[in-house]
Amino acid sequence: MKRILIVEDDENERFTLARVLERAGCTVVSLPRADDVLAALAEAPYDALITDMMMPGTDGVSLARSVASRHPDMPIILT
């Protein structure tokens, strides 16, 4: 079973994306803020990251660069 980490500040979009992935058989952890991603990645392994491009604080591109530098083999999808 794939473990997917979602970062989306919009609650409805985060919930919808999580439900779709869960129905596809994935284990999903969803976060509302980019600031929490590195801590989540330190706590457990994930197979992919899906992140919003436009968020308060850190934007998705900056987050993707930070995650890619620490986890170069992790697929990252920017939405």
Protein Blocks (a to p, Z undefined) as FASTA:
>chain_A
ZZdddddfblklmmmmmmmmmmnopacdddfbfklmmmmmmmpccfbdcddfbdghiafk
lmmmmmmmmmmmbccddZZ
